[in-house]
């Protein structure tokens, strides 16, 4: 192959490899959404080897001093959060696929890529703020004594997520 033909080919290959390595490394992979369990809509659950989430564990709920009304409200809020997050995660995955497609074009449209990235960023923010809202509502439902008991349980069991 002549040098004139080889140089553009190598340049294209280098560009493709550099683009793929830096761009795709920044995009979450299949099944990954940045953030902890809350960002995935799972709420604050104990590690699997310890047991159920504290609001579902009757003994833990009793130890904390939760009323039946509190337990019911917390369960319902977390159920609604999970359903909401399923939709948002699906929407996020679609947008990430669309972004990858934009990068795969022969001549990527910078404005379209930035717009899609903004959509992804906005969606992640929406997910994060939804979790914050849930935590704030939940915090208002608990007495200071209940919050302290939950903190103590978290420390005892080394629960991985922050206090609501």
N, C-alpha and C positions, 0 to 999 in steps of 0.2 A: 504494500500500500504506500502511496506517495506521502511525503511529509505534509503536503497541502491538505490532503484528505484526512490524515491522521490527527492533526492538531485540532480541528473543529470537533472531531469525534471525542478526543480526550477531554477537551474543554467541556463538552456537553456531559460527559460521564462524571467529571469532577463536580460540576454544578449539580447534577442530579444527586450524587452521593452526599454532597454537603447540604443540599436542601433537605433531603430525606432525613439525614441524621439530626439536623438541628430543629427542623419544623416538627417532625413526627415525634421527636423526643419530648416536645412540649405539650403534645396532645395526650389526654388520658387514653390509655389502651382499652381494649374490649373489657367491659365490666368494671372499669375503675372510675369512680367519681371521687374527686378530692374531698377530704373531710372525714370525720369520724362517723359513728353510727347515727348521730343526729342528722347529718347531712344526707344519709341514706334513708331517713325517715323511720329508723328503728327505735328511736328513743333511747333512754338510759337503761340498758339491760345489764344484769350481772353476767360474768363469764359463764359459759355453758357448764363448767364443772361445779359451779356454786348453786345454780338453780334458776328459777324464774325471775322476771323483773319484779322488783319489790312491790309494786302495786298489784301484781297478780298472785303473789305468795301470801296466803291467808295468815300465816304465822308472822311474816314480816309486817304486813299491814296492821296486824294487832299490836305488835311491838312498837310500831311507829305511832299508833293511836289514830289510824285513819278510820273515818266513819264509812258506812256503806255508800253514802252519797258521794263522798270524795273518791272512793275506789271506782265507782261507776263512772263518774265524770272523767277521771284520769284515763280509764280504759277506753272510753269513747273518744277522748281527745287524741289518744295515741293511735287508735284505729283510723280516725279521720286523717291524721298526719301520714300514716303509712299509705293510705289510698291516694292522698294528694302527691306524695313523693313518687309513687309508681308512675303517675302521669308525667311529672316533671322530669324524672330520670329518663323516661322514654323519649320525651321531647329533646332532652339534652343529647342523648345518643344519636338521634336523627340529625341534629345540628352539627355534631362532631363528624358524622359521616359526610354531610354536605360540605363541611370545611375541607376535609381530606380530598374530596372530589375537586373542589376549587383549586387546591394546590397541585393536583394531578394534571390540570390543563396545560397544554403546550405553552401558552402565554397566560400565566395566572393574572387575573384581574385583581389588582391590589385593593381597589375600593371595595369590591365584593368580598374579598377575604377579610378585610378590616370590619366590614359590616357584619359578616357572619361571626367573627370573633367577638364583636360587641354583643350580639344576640346570645352567644354562649356565656359570656361574662354576666350579662343581665339575668340569665336563667339561674346561674350558680348563686348570684346574689339573692334572688328570689327564694331559692331553697334555703340558704343560710338564714335569711330574715324570718322565714316561716318557722324555722327551728327556734330562733330567739323569741319569737312571739309565743310559741308553745311554752317555752321555759318561763316566760314572764307570767303567763296566765296560770301556769301550774304553781309558781312561787306564791302568787296571791291566794291560792286555795289552801296552802299549808300554813300552819301556825309556826311560830319560831321554834317551839319545842319539837314539832314534827321534823322541821328542817334539820335541827341538831341531831335527832335520832337517825335520820337518813345519812347525814354526814358520817356519823359514827359507824353505821353499817357499811358505808362505802370504804372507810378506812379498815374496818375489820376484814372485809372481803376483797379489798383492793379493787373495787369496781372501777372500770376504765374510763368512765365519762363523768363530767362535772355535775355538780348539784344543780337540780332544776330550780 
